[in-house]
Amino acid sequence: MKVLITGATGLVGKELVSLLLKNGIHINYLTTSKDKLQNEENYKGFLWNPKKGEIDQASINGVDAIIHLAGATISKRWTPAYKEEIVESRILSTNLLYKVLNENTNNVYHFIGASATGIYPDSLDKVYSEDDTETDNSFLGIVVQKWEAAEDSIASLGIKVAKIRTGLVLSGDDGVLKELAGPTKFGLGTAFGSGRQIQSWIHHSDLTGIYMYVLENELEGVYNAVAPFPVSQEELVKTIANVLDKPYFMPNIPEFAMELVLGEMHTLLFTSQNVSAKKIIAEGYQFKYLSLEKAIKNALLN
C-alpha cells in the first residue's frame, strides 16, 4: 500500500509516518519546503503550495489513500491575519487535493482527514457523539465546520472519506501538555476558571493508532479520537502535578486574566466538551492508554 500524507513533519505526522513505515506502507508526503524533500524507495517528498494552488501531480502516482493532517496550529495568538491563516491552511489545502484528484487519473479510494472536537458546543453536561449535529458558533467551531465541508467534497469523487475529530493530544514533545507541565514543574500548576470544564484527551500513540486502524479497515464517516474517560481540567492539572511529584496548591486563574494575556485564543482553555469514544471502540479499536495517569507518565517521563 502507498499513502500520501500532508503534515508529515508535524506532531502527529512524524509519529504516524514512523508507524506506517514499520508496517510496510510506502509513503509519499507533501511539503512546502525544498529542504525537507527526501527521495527514498519507501519515503518520497513532493512540493506543494496551497496558497498558490500549486502541487506536484506526481505525488498521487500509485497512491491508494490520503491522510490529510496539514493545518496551521491553533496554539498561537489569534490576530485577524492569523485567524485567516488558520482557516485558509485547512480549506485551501483540502481544495487543492480535491483539484489534483479530480483532474488526474489516480487509484485513490480512501481519504482520511483531520478534524477537531471543537466542532461540538461548549457544555458541562452533554456527552457528544458523532451523531450530534449541533455545532459550536465560536471561531474554532466555525473553522472545523468549514474544514469538514471541504473534506466532504472529496466524497463526490467516489472516494471513501473518514474525518477524525481529535481531542486534547497528550504528548511531551509539543502541544498543551507540554505547556501545562512547564509551570507545574516549579509547583505553579493551576486550572483555569472553575476547573470543571471537561477535557476529552487522547495519548498521541492512540491518535496515530486510530489513523492506522481507520486506514487498515477502510472506515468512513466521522470518528471521535478521544480516550474513553474524559476528565475535568482541574483533575488533568492535578494528575500532571502528581506524575511530576510536585505540589498543587495555586488558586485557579480567572478567565479575564487569560483573556488579557491570550486574547480570543483564551477560549481554548475554558470550553468544555465531553466527547464519546464509543463509535471507534465499537469498530474494534483497542486503546493503549485508558488511564490519564499512565498516559501522562508515558508522555512526560519516557
Secondary structure, DSSP 8 states (H G I E B T S, - for coil): -EEEEESTTSHHHHHHHHHHHHTT-EEEEEES-GGG--EETTEEEEEEETTTTEE-GGGGTT--EEEE-----SSS---HHHHHHHHHHHHHHHHHHHHHHHHS-----EEEEEEEGGGS---SS-EE-TT------SHHHHHHHHHHHHHHGGGGGT-EEEEEEE-EEE-SSSSHHHHHHHHHTTT----BTTS-SEE-EEEHHHHHHHHHHHHHTT--EEEEE--S--EEHHHHHHHHHHHTT-------B-HHHHHHHHGGGGHHHH---EE--HHHHHTT---S---HHHHHHHHHH-
